[in-house]
Every structure is written in C-alpha cells, then in structure tokens.
Amino acid sequence: MARKIFVAATGQNCGKTTTSISLLYLALAKYARVGFIKPLGPKPTLFQGLAMDKDAALMAQVFNLGAHLPHMSPVVLQPDTTRRMINGEINPAVLERRIVEAYAELDRTCDFVIIEGAGHTGVGSVLELSNARIAHLLQAPVLMVTGGGVGNVIDAVCLNLSLFREQGVRVRGIVANKLVAEKREITLDYLRRAFAPRSLEVLGGFNYQPVLANPTLRRIARLLDTPLQGDQSEAGRIIHHVQIGAASTQRVTELLQESSLLIVTSSRDELLVTLANLYQMEEYRSRLVGLVIPGISPISKITQRILDRSHIPYLRTTRHSTSELHNLITDDVSKITAEDQEKLDLLRELAALRFDFDAVDALCAP
C-alpha cells in the first residue's frame, strides 16, 4: 500500500502544480516507485493517444511515468461535460468508480503517490466530485497550498476547510507559498500561531520567484496563436519585463530592462531596425528577449530583411492593438510545461532548499 498525499489549494495560481513537481522530485530521492494522479482534470489534452489533463501529461513527461499513463487522469472534463451532467447524461457513480479504480492501480504499484486536486476545494462540485469528495473517496490526507500573506491566507484556508470537514476529510497541513523573502520567517510564525488551535501543520513553500511566474517566448506564441520567428533556440527564454516601444528610438533603448519583451508597431521601422541590430550585440542580448509586432501596416521590405538577418525572435500579429497585447501578456499567468527546462531545473534545486519532505511524508501516516 502506497503512502499518499492529496495536494489541494485555496484557489488558482497558488503554486499547486509547482508544489506537486517539487514533492515528486523529493519523493524520488526517498522512494523507488513514485506515482501521480490528477483524478479530475479540467484542462484536457491529448497525450500519446490518451485524453488526459495537461498537468498529468506534464508529470508523465518530466518524471518518465509512461507506465502509469492509463491511471493518471481518470476523469477529464470536456467543454460539454457540465451541460451533460445537468441534463442527466452522466452518472456520478461511474466517475467515482473510475477514480477509485485508477488510484487502486497506482496504490498497488507505487510506494508514494501524489494526488493533485483541481483549483479550489469546490471545483468539480457540479459532477459531485469536489476536491473534498475525491479526498474522501481515496481516504487521502490533505496538504493545502496557499498564496503568501497572513490575513488573506487564514481567510482562504478557513473557507476551504469547511468543504473538507463536510466530507469527513482531515486537512493535515498547509504550504504557505509565494512568500516575500524578507518576511518569510515572520509570516510563517504568524501562520503557525494562527493555525495551532486547528492542529494544522504550517510548512514553508517557495519564496516568490518571478522566474517561475513569468512566461517564456514559447508561452507567448501559444497565447497569441502566432508562430515564433527568428532564433527558435530562444523559445524557452523567460520574459521578466514587457515594455511598449512608444517613445523615441533612443529613449526606448535607454529604458531597456533585463530580459524584456518589446511591443513595437509595424510602422516603427527605425526602432525595429535598431532593436534588431542591438540584439546582435553581447551587452544587449541579456536585455532583449524579443519583439511582438502588431499593426495592420506591412513591415517594409528592408526592415523585414534586417529582422530576418538578425535572427531576433519576434511574433507578428495584426489581430491586437498594442494596449490589448500588453494587457493580454501581463495578465497571463504562465504555467510550466515539459519544455521549460530552465524552470524545471530551478524547481529541482529550490525544492531541496525550501520543502521539508520528511514533514510532508509524516503527514501521510494513517
């Protein structure tokens, strides 16, 4: 029988998936056979011919879990699932059985299994498969991932605890994630004192890391549904700043920050040419990740030739204005993919520094 932990969260973008990845890295250092399951998958994809959740596919790729694929994502939501459920076309008991049987296979073949929930505790309620219900079905202890802060974390945790209690599930600990480095210890101290009456173990997660939250060029290309032009080897480069090239050419170059993506309209020939040339200089390469070029006006032929010769990565779009692009890119929360090797390497390194796996493992005891 495998040791198991259900990784829940107080909401989206708390760092639940990065926590699961980190725990898998650490578990592999202690256990020979480690498994992962996303019982309810709200983000469908097709991986090796199987319909499954994107997070399950990610774990299969990163941790070479191909043998477990048929059991890693037993229920995958499709665009019409909610409607079919309300129309009585889906039997919740069938879905429950599918989840229980998939987990039973992992339980039989693994020493340690991470069960990852979906979104906040109530996600899946329309299918009668909330995170709390699934944790109950699998008799799994729960570790809840939260964002940083104190008051908002306490409020969010207490709100989510109610559904677990309703299902008779014990939440054994929380991971306070995305902590402000300078306030890490004092924040954890306040949270431990606040949750002591509830017998909740408070563990420290990651400090806020822009490199984990920020998108890559590849991510922006997918977000805009536009092919990346130029040096394809830079697709995994991480963007730390998004700037609009609206000022004079000289001023834009003076304001360039580290690892910037510049939005420059197609009519700004002088600026486009200057940036293409700067990209070839070593001292500017670290500052300039690439370009997004909006505008209905075609890029002039000579400017296009200079862009192509420079190999500067760029995305060309006529569907969005400059302001729309800026909002779209800055509002996007980047999710890790199997291709984001820089982020994965950092997670592996930070996991050992920030997570107390023995403390997490102790929560798995019956």
Backbone hydrogen bonds, N-H to C=O, Kabsch-Sander energy under -0.5 kcal/mol:
donor,donor_aa,acceptor,acceptor_aa,energy
3,R,111,D,-2.7
5,I,113,V,-1.6
6,F,141,P,-3.1
7,V,5,I,-0.7
7,V,115,I,-3.3
8,A,6,F,-0.9
8,A,143,L,-2.4
10,T,145,V,-2.0
14,C,11,G,-0.7
19,T,15,G,-2.0
20,S,16,K,-2.3
21,I,17,T,-2.6
22,S,18,T,-2.2
23,L,19,T,-2.6
24,L,20,S,-2.2
25,Y,21,I,-2.3
26,L,22,S,-2.2
27,A,23,L,-2.8
28,L,24,L,-2.0
29,A,25,Y,-0.6
29,A,26,L,-0.9
30,K,27,A,-1.5
31,Y,27,A,-3.4
34,V,32,A,-0.6
35,G,112,F,-2.8
37,I,114,I,-2.2
38,K,72,M,-3.2
41,G,39,P,-0.5
41,G,75,V,-3.4
45,T,52,M,-2.2
47,F,45,T,-0.5
47,F,50,L,-2.9
50,L,47,F,-2.1
52,M,45,T,-2.6
52,M,50,L,-0.6
54,K,43,K,-2.4
57,A,53,D,-2.2
58,L,54,K,-2.3
59,M,55,D,-2.4
60,A,56,A,-2.3
61,Q,57,A,-2.0
62,V,58,L,-2.8
63,F,59,M,-2.5
64,N,61,Q,-0.5
65,L,60,A,-1.6
68,H,65,L,-1.8
69,L,65,L,-0.5
69,L,66,G,-1.1
71,H,68,H,-2.5
72,M,68,H,-0.7
72,M,69,L,-1.3
73,S,69,L,-0.5
75,V,39,P,-1.3
77,L,41,G,-3.2
77,L,75,V,-0.5
81,T,78,Q,-2.1
84,R,80,D,-2.4
85,M,81,T,-2.4
86,I,82,T,-2.4
87,N,83,R,-1.9
88,G,85,M,-1.5
89,E,84,R,-2.8
90,I,84,R,-0.7
94,V,91,N,-1.1
95,L,91,N,-1.3
96,E,92,P,-2.6
97,R,93,A,-2.2
98,R,94,V,-1.9
99,I,95,L,-2.1
100,V,96,E,-2.6
101,E,97,R,-2.6
102,A,98,R,-1.9
103,Y,99,I,-2.5
104,A,100,V,-2.2
105,E,101,E,-1.4
106,L,102,A,-1.4
107,D,103,Y,-3.0
108,R,104,A,-1.5
109,T,105,E,-1.3
110,C,106,L,-1.8
111,D,33,R,-3.3
112,F,33,R,-1.6
113,V,3,R,-2.5
114,I,35,G,-2.2
115,I,5,I,-2.7
115,I,113,V,-0.6
116,E,37,I,-2.5
116,E,114,I,-0.6
117,G,7,V,-2.8
117,G,115,I,-0.5
119,G,117,G,-0.5
123,V,120,H,-1.5
125,S,122,G,-1.9
127,L,124,G,-1.5
128,E,125,S,-1.9
129,L,124,G,-2.6
131,N,121,T,-1.5
131,N,123,V,-0.5
132,A,121,T,-1.0
134,I,130,S,-2.5
135,A,131,N,-2.5
136,H,132,A,-1.9
137,L,133,R,-2.5
138,L,134,I,-2.2
139,Q,136,H,-0.9
140,A,135,A,-2.3
142,V,170,R,-1.4
143,L,6,F,-3.0
144,M,173,G,-2.7
145,V,8,A,-2.3
145,V,143,L,-0.5
146,T,175,V,-2.7
154,I,150,V,-2.6
155,D,151,G,-2.4
156,A,152,N,-2.3
157,V,153,V,-2.8
158,C,154,I,-2.3
159,L,155,D,-2.0
160,N,156,A,-2.0
161,L,157,V,-2.4
162,S,158,C,-1.0
163,L,160,N,-0.6
164,F,160,N,-1.1
165,R,161,L,-2.5
166,E,162,S,-2.0
167,Q,163,L,-1.2
168,G,165,R,-1.7
169,V,164,F,-2.9
171,V,169,V,-0.6
172,R,142,V,-2.0
172,R,170,R,-0.7
173,G,142,V,-1.3
174,I,201,E,-2.8
175,V,144,M,-2.8
176,A,174,I,-0.6
176,A,203,L,-2.5
177,N,146,T,-1.5
177,N,175,V,-0.8
178,K,206,F,-0.6
179,L,206,F,-2.2
181,A,179,L,-0.5
183,K,180,V,-1.5
184,R,180,V,-0.5
184,R,181,A,-1.2
187,T,183,K,-2.7
188,L,184,R,-2.5
189,D,185,E,-2.1
190,Y,186,I,-2.2
191,L,187,T,-2.3
192,R,188,L,-2.5
193,R,189,D,-2.0
194,A,190,Y,-2.4
195,F,191,L,-2.3
196,A,192,R,-0.9
198,R,195,F,-1.1
199,S,196,A,-1.9
200,L,195,F,-1.6
201,E,172,R,-2.2
201,E,199,S,-0.5
203,L,174,I,-3.0
203,L,201,E,-0.6
205,G,176,A,-2.7
208,Y,179,L,-3.0
212,L,209,Q,-1.6
213,A,209,Q,-1.5
214,N,210,P,-2.8
217,L,237,R,-1.5
218,R,235,A,-2.8
220,I,216,T,-2.0
221,A,217,L,-2.4
222,R,218,R,-1.9
223,L,219,R,-2.6
224,L,220,I,-2.5
225,D,221,A,-0.6
226,T,221,A,-2.3
229,Q,314,Y,-2.8
231,D,311,H,-2.1
232,Q,230,G,-0.7
234,E,231,D,-1.4
235,A,232,Q,-1.7
237,R,234,E,-2.0
239,I,215,P,-3.2
240,H,238,I,-0.5
240,H,259,S,-2.4
241,H,259,S,-1.7
243,Q,241,H,-0.5
243,Q,261,L,-2.5
245,G,243,Q,-0.5
245,G,263,I,-2.8
246,A,244,I,-1.8
252,V,248,S,-2.7
253,T,249,T,-2.0
254,E,250,Q,-1.8
255,L,251,R,-1.7
256,L,253,T,-0.7
259,S,286,S,-2.0
260,S,257,Q,-0.7
260,S,287,R,-3.7
261,L,241,H,-2.7
262,L,260,S,-0.5
262,L,290,G,-2.2
263,I,243,Q,-2.7
264,V,262,L,-0.7
264,V,292,V,-2.3
266,S,294,P,-2.5
268,R,265,T,-1.9
269,D,267,S,-1.7
272,L,268,R,-2.6
273,V,269,D,-2.7
274,T,270,E,-2.2
275,L,271,L,-2.7
276,A,272,L,-2.2
277,N,273,V,-2.0
278,L,274,T,-2.6
279,Y,275,L,-2.1
280,Q,276,A,-0.5
280,Q,277,N,-1.0
281,M,278,L,-2.2
284,Y,281,M,-1.5
285,R,281,M,-1.4
286,S,282,E,-0.7
287,R,284,Y,-0.7
288,L,284,Y,-1.8
289,V,260,S,-2.8
289,V,287,R,-0.8
290,G,260,S,-1.1
291,L,313,P,-2.0
292,V,262,L,-2.6
293,I,315,L,-3.5
304,Q,300,S,-2.6
305,R,301,K,-2.1
306,I,302,I,-2.0
307,L,303,T,-2.6
308,D,304,Q,-2.5
309,R,305,R,-2.4
310,S,306,I,-1.9
311,H,307,L,-1.0
312,I,307,L,-0.8
314,Y,229,Q,-1.6
315,L,291,L,-1.8
317,T,293,I,-2.2
317,T,315,L,-0.5
325,L,321,S,-2.5
326,H,322,T,-2.4
327,N,323,S,-2.4
328,L,324,E,-2.7
329,I,325,L,-2.8
330,T,326,H,-2.5
331,D,327,N,-2.0
332,D,328,L,-0.8
334,S,213,A,-1.2
334,S,332,D,-0.6
340,D,337,T,-1.5
341,Q,339,E,-2.0
344,L,340,D,-2.3
345,D,341,Q,-2.8
346,L,342,E,-1.8
347,L,343,K,-2.5
348,R,344,L,-2.3
349,E,345,D,-2.0
350,L,346,L,-3.0
351,A,347,L,-2.6
352,A,348,R,-1.0
353,L,349,E,-0.7
354,R,350,L,-2.9
355,F,351,A,-2.4
357,F,355,F,-1.1
360,V,356,D,-1.8
361,D,357,F,-3.3
362,A,358,D,-1.9
363,L,359,A,-1.0
363,L,360,V,-0.8
364,C,360,V,-0.6
364,C,361,D,-1.3
365,A,362,A,-1.2
